[in-house]
Amino acid sequence: MALPKKKTAKSRQGKRRSHLKLSLPAMDVCPHCHSPKLSHRVCPQCGWYNDRETIEVKPSKK
């Protein structure tokens, strides 16, 4: 079994893993109610998608 000759430095390890980071999901603006929503998904605030109402959103009980 192969073993490394020398210990890998933390900076070198960090350089190798520089592209392995989390990114925020791409957010869009709902054209109907102008609230932020995920792309290609129904708006959770108004229930509209692709210029039509797809689900009926009930008002909260607050």
A tleap script that builds the chain and sets N, CA, C and O, in Angstrom:
source leaprc.protein.ff14SB
mol = sequence {
  NMET ALA LEU PRO LYS LYS LYS THR ALA LYS
  SER ARG GLN GLY LYS ARG ARG SER HIE LEU
  LYS LEU SER LEU PRO ALA MET ASP VAL CYS
  PRO HIE CYS HIE SER PRO LYS LEU SER HIE
  ARG VAL CYS PRO GLN CYS GLY TRP TYR ASN
  ASP ARG GLU THR ILE GLU VAL LYS PRO SER
  LYS CLYS
}
set mol.1.N position { 0.841 -1.174 0.000 }
set mol.1.CA position { 0.000 0.000 0.000 }
set mol.1.C position { 0.888 1.241 0.000 }
set mol.1.O position { 1.856 1.312 0.757 }
set mol.2.N position { 0.564 2.211 -0.841 }
set mol.2.CA position { 1.380 3.418 -0.968 }
set mol.2.C position { 1.133 4.361 0.206 }
set mol.2.O position { 0.004 4.542 0.661 }
set mol.3.N position { 2.234 4.960 0.684 }
set mol.3.CA position { 2.148 5.935 1.771 }
set mol.3.C position { 2.854 7.214 1.342 }
set mol.3.O position { 3.828 7.160 0.591 }
set mol.4.N position { 2.372 8.372 1.812 }
set mol.4.CA position { 3.041 9.621 1.452 }
set mol.4.C position { 4.402 9.724 2.137 }
set mol.4.O position { 4.564 9.291 3.277 }
set mol.5.N position { 5.375 10.297 1.436 }
set mol.5.CA position { 6.708 10.461 2.008 }
set mol.5.C position { 6.737 11.536 3.083 }
set mol.5.O position { 7.434 11.400 4.088 }
set mol.6.N position { 5.969 12.614 2.865 }
set mol.6.CA position { 5.961 13.724 3.820 }
set mol.6.C position { 4.530 14.119 4.152 }
set mol.6.O position { 3.598 13.818 3.406 }
set mol.7.N position { 4.373 14.795 5.280 }
set mol.7.CA position { 3.067 15.272 5.706 }
set mol.7.C position { 2.593 16.405 4.783 }
set mol.7.O position { 3.381 17.278 4.419 }
set mol.8.N position { 1.320 16.392 4.410 }
set mol.8.CA position { 0.757 17.445 3.578 }
set mol.8.C position { 0.432 18.645 4.457 }
set mol.8.O position { -0.267 18.514 5.462 }
set mol.9.N position { 0.937 19.809 4.077 }
set mol.9.CA position { 0.691 21.025 4.852 }
set mol.9.C position { -0.776 21.440 4.755 }
set mol.9.O position { -1.454 21.131 3.775 }
set mol.10.N position { -1.257 22.141 5.779 }
set mol.10.CA position { -2.653 22.572 5.798 }
set mol.10.C position { -2.939 23.576 4.691 }
set mol.10.O position { -4.042 23.602 4.145 }
set mol.11.N position { -1.948 24.403 4.357 }
set mol.11.CA position { -2.159 25.377 3.280 }
set mol.11.C position { -2.290 24.671 1.929 }
set mol.11.O position { -3.116 25.062 1.104 }
set mol.12.N position { -1.485 23.641 1.702 }
set mol.12.CA position { -1.579 22.888 0.454 }
set mol.12.C position { -2.912 22.153 0.376 }
set mol.12.O position { -3.531 22.084 -0.685 }
set mol.13.N position { -3.343 21.610 1.495 }
set mol.13.CA position { -4.640 20.929 1.557 }
set mol.13.C position { -5.758 21.929 1.268 }
set mol.13.O position { -6.719 21.607 0.570 }
set mol.14.N position { -5.629 23.146 1.810 }
set mol.14.CA position { -6.630 24.175 1.564 }
set mol.14.C position { -6.675 24.608 0.112 }
set mol.14.O position { -7.752 24.860 -0.427 }
set mol.15.N position { -5.503 24.697 -0.535 }
set mol.15.CA position { -5.452 25.051 -1.952 }
set mol.15.C position { -6.136 23.983 -2.797 }
set mol.15.O position { -6.824 24.303 -3.767 }
set mol.16.N position { -5.952 22.727 -2.435 }
set mol.16.CA position { -6.554 21.634 -3.185 }
set mol.16.C position { -8.076 21.653 -3.027 }
set mol.16.O position { -8.804 21.315 -3.960 }
set mol.17.N position { -8.542 22.039 -1.871 }
set mol.17.CA position { -9.984 22.017 -1.595 }
set mol.17.C position { -10.645 23.376 -1.796 }
set mol.17.O position { -11.762 23.585 -1.323 }
set mol.18.N position { -9.987 24.301 -2.481 }
set mol.18.CA position { -10.509 25.657 -2.610 }
set mol.18.C position { -11.827 25.712 -3.375 }
set mol.18.O position { -12.622 26.625 -3.146 }
set mol.19.N position { -12.081 24.782 -4.261 }
set mol.19.CA position { -13.321 24.789 -5.037 }
set mol.19.C position { -14.435 23.992 -4.361 }
set mol.19.O position { -15.553 23.962 -4.876 }
set mol.20.N position { -14.170 23.356 -3.244 }
set mol.20.CA position { -15.183 22.551 -2.553 }
set mol.20.C position { -15.897 23.388 -1.502 }
set mol.20.O position { -15.788 23.115 -0.307 }
set mol.21.N position { -16.617 24.390 -1.936 }
set mol.21.CA position { -17.306 25.271 -0.998 }
set mol.21.C position { -18.800 25.265 -1.303 }
set mol.21.O position { -19.216 24.964 -2.422 }
set mol.22.N position { -19.587 25.598 -0.307 }
set mol.22.CA position { -21.023 25.699 -0.485 }
set mol.22.C position { -21.363 27.055 -1.075 }
set mol.22.O position { -20.694 28.048 -0.788 }
set mol.23.N position { -22.382 27.098 -1.884 }
set mol.23.CA position { -22.838 28.364 -2.445 }
set mol.23.C position { -24.335 28.506 -2.175 }
set mol.23.O position { -25.050 27.516 -2.018 }
set mol.24.N position { -24.781 29.732 -2.125 }
set mol.24.CA position { -26.196 29.996 -1.894 }
set mol.24.C position { -26.992 29.648 -3.148 }
set mol.24.O position { -26.480 29.790 -4.259 }
set mol.25.N position { -28.234 29.194 -2.991 }
set mol.25.CA position { -29.041 28.891 -4.167 }
set mol.25.C position { -29.391 30.182 -4.916 }
set mol.25.O position { -29.506 31.252 -4.320 }
set mol.26.N position { -29.553 30.056 -6.213 }
set mol.26.CA position { -29.877 31.217 -7.044 }
set mol.26.C position { -31.310 31.650 -6.751 }
set mol.26.O position { -32.247 30.861 -6.882 }
set mol.27.N position { -31.470 32.906 -6.354 }
set mol.27.CA position { -32.788 33.433 -6.040 }
set mol.27.C position { -33.284 34.310 -7.188 }
set mol.27.O position { -32.507 35.035 -7.808 }
set mol.28.N position { -34.575 34.235 -7.459 }
set mol.28.CA position { -35.243 35.060 -8.451 }
set mol.28.C position { -36.255 35.938 -7.742 }
set mol.28.O position { -36.502 35.777 -6.546 }
set mol.29.N position { -36.830 36.856 -8.474 }
set mol.29.CA position { -37.899 37.704 -7.942 }
set mol.29.C position { -39.195 37.277 -8.609 }
set mol.29.O position { -39.253 37.147 -9.831 }
set mol.30.N position { -40.216 37.061 -7.825 }
set mol.30.CA position { -41.525 36.671 -8.361 }
set mol.30.C position { -42.088 37.842 -9.175 }
set mol.30.O position { -42.167 38.957 -8.659 }
set mol.31.N position { -42.478 37.615 -10.428 }
set mol.31.CA position { -43.013 38.718 -11.230 }
set mol.31.C position { -44.394 39.178 -10.772 }
set mol.31.O position { -44.837 40.269 -11.131 }
set mol.32.N position { -45.070 38.354 -9.987 }
set mol.32.CA position { -46.422 38.702 -9.552 }
set mol.32.C position { -46.420 39.495 -8.247 }
set mol.32.O position { -47.058 40.545 -8.164 }
set mol.33.N position { -45.701 39.001 -7.209 }
set mol.33.CA position { -45.724 39.674 -5.904 }
set mol.33.C position { -44.374 40.291 -5.533 }
set mol.33.O position { -44.263 40.940 -4.493 }
set mol.34.N position { -43.356 40.104 -6.358 }
set mol.34.CA position { -42.019 40.696 -6.180 }
set mol.34.C position { -41.319 40.243 -4.904 }
set mol.34.O position { -40.515 40.993 -4.351 }
set mol.35.N position { -41.599 39.056 -4.432 }
set mol.35.CA position { -40.885 38.510 -3.285 }
set mol.35.C position { -39.824 37.531 -3.789 }
set mol.35.O position { -39.988 36.965 -4.870 }
set mol.36.N position { -38.732 37.316 -3.029 }
set mol.36.CA position { -37.695 36.392 -3.505 }
set mol.36.C position { -38.181 34.946 -3.463 }
set mol.36.O position { -38.887 34.535 -2.542 }
set mol.37.N position { -37.786 34.186 -4.485 }
set mol.37.CA position { -38.167 32.776 -4.575 }
set mol.37.C position { -37.064 32.036 -5.293 }
set mol.37.O position { -36.237 32.655 -5.962 }
set mol.38.N position { -37.035 30.696 -5.166 }
set mol.38.CA position { -36.086 29.869 -5.887 }
set mol.38.C position { -36.478 29.803 -7.360 }
set mol.38.O position { -37.660 29.832 -7.701 }
set mol.39.N position { -35.479 29.715 -8.221 }
set mol.39.CA position { -35.732 29.657 -9.657 }
set mol.39.C position { -36.478 28.383 -10.030 }
set mol.39.O position { -36.246 27.326 -9.443 }
set mol.40.N position { -37.366 28.486 -10.999 }
set mol.40.CA position { -38.122 27.356 -11.551 }
set mol.40.C position { -38.970 26.659 -10.495 }
set mol.40.O position { -39.148 25.443 -10.552 }
set mol.41.N position { -39.488 27.404 -9.543 }
set mol.41.CA position { -40.362 26.851 -8.514 }
set mol.41.C position { -41.534 27.797 -8.273 }
set mol.41.O position { -41.455 28.988 -8.576 }
set mol.42.N position { -42.615 27.258 -7.728 }
set mol.42.CA position { -43.791 28.056 -7.418 }
set mol.42.C position { -43.454 29.024 -6.287 }
set mol.42.O position { -42.754 28.661 -5.343 }
set mol.43.N position { -43.949 30.245 -6.383 }
set mol.43.CA position { -43.713 31.244 -5.345 }
set mol.43.C position { -44.457 30.827 -4.070 }
set mol.43.O position { -45.664 30.593 -4.123 }
set mol.44.N position { -43.763 30.728 -2.925 }
set mol.44.CA position { -44.454 30.317 -1.699 }
set mol.44.C position { -45.355 31.396 -1.122 }
set mol.44.O position { -46.208 31.101 -0.285 }
set mol.45.N position { -45.183 32.643 -1.553 }
set mol.45.CA position { -45.993 33.740 -1.022 }
set mol.45.C position { -47.350 33.860 -1.718 }
set mol.45.O position { -48.383 34.005 -1.064 }
set mol.46.N position { -47.331 33.796 -3.065 }
set mol.46.CA position { -48.579 34.022 -3.800 }
set mol.46.C position { -49.074 32.781 -4.552 }
set mol.46.O position { -50.245 32.729 -4.929 }
set mol.47.N position { -48.213 31.778 -4.782 }
set mol.47.CA position { -48.633 30.551 -5.450 }
set mol.47.C position { -48.614 30.634 -6.965 }
set mol.47.O position { -49.189 29.772 -7.629 }
set mol.48.N position { -47.974 31.640 -7.526 }
set mol.48.CA position { -47.927 31.809 -8.977 }
set mol.48.C position { -46.664 31.202 -9.546 }
set mol.48.O position { -45.611 31.227 -8.908 }
set mol.49.N position { -46.767 30.650 -10.762 }
set mol.49.CA position { -45.617 30.155 -11.512 }
set mol.49.C position { -45.946 30.252 -12.989 }
set mol.49.O position { -47.027 29.846 -13.415 }
set mol.50.N position { -45.020 30.789 -13.775 }
set mol.50.CA position { -45.154 30.887 -15.230 }
set mol.50.C position { -46.421 31.653 -15.622 }
set mol.50.O position { -47.182 31.209 -16.481 }
set mol.51.N position { -46.638 32.807 -14.985 }
set mol.51.CA position { -47.745 33.730 -15.280 }
set mol.51.C position { -49.132 33.133 -15.070 }
set mol.51.O position { -50.085 33.525 -15.744 }
set mol.52.N position { -49.250 32.194 -14.144 }
set mol.52.CA position { -50.579 31.695 -13.783 }
set mol.52.C position { -50.537 31.178 -12.346 }
set mol.52.O position { -49.473 30.808 -11.851 }
set mol.53.N position { -51.671 31.151 -11.688 }
set mol.53.CA position { -51.756 30.655 -10.309 }
set mol.53.C position { -51.830 29.146 -10.349 }
set mol.53.O position { -52.752 28.574 -10.930 }
set mol.54.N position { -50.845 28.498 -9.723 }
set mol.54.CA position { -50.793 27.039 -9.765 }
set mol.54.C position { -51.286 26.421 -8.464 }
set mol.54.O position { -51.902 25.355 -8.488 }
set mol.55.N position { -51.030 27.063 -7.334 }
set mol.55.CA position { -51.534 26.566 -6.056 }
set mol.55.C position { -52.223 27.708 -5.329 }
set mol.55.O position { -51.878 28.875 -5.510 }
set mol.56.N position { -53.192 27.358 -4.511 }
set mol.56.CA position { -53.891 28.358 -3.725 }
set mol.56.C position { -53.220 28.443 -2.370 }
set mol.56.O position { -53.170 27.455 -1.638 }
set mol.57.N position { -52.704 29.618 -2.026 }
set mol.57.CA position { -52.001 29.820 -0.784 }
set mol.57.C position { -52.985 30.364 0.246 }
set mol.57.O position { -53.624 31.394 0.028 }
set mol.58.N position { -53.098 29.657 1.375 }
set mol.58.CA position { -54.004 30.103 2.425 }
set mol.58.C position { -53.283 31.108 3.309 }
set mol.58.O position { -52.085 30.960 3.549 }
set mol.59.N position { -53.982 32.127 3.797 }
set mol.59.CA position { -53.326 33.102 4.684 }
set mol.59.C position { -52.964 32.471 6.011 }
set mol.59.O position { -53.633 31.551 6.482 }
set mol.60.N position { -51.886 32.979 6.613 }
set mol.60.CA position { -51.441 32.426 7.895 }
set mol.60.C position { -52.424 32.798 9.001 }
set mol.60.O position { -53.181 33.760 8.874 }
set mol.61.N position { -52.404 32.018 10.095 }
set mol.61.CA position { -53.363 32.220 11.188 }
set mol.61.C position { -52.865 33.173 12.256 }
set mol.61.O position { -53.360 33.151 13.383 }
set mol.62.N position { -51.880 34.023 11.917 }
set mol.62.CA position { -51.327 34.934 12.923 }
set mol.62.C position { -52.283 35.973 13.324 }
set mol.62.O position { -51.963 36.815 14.163 }
savepdb mol mol.pdb
quit
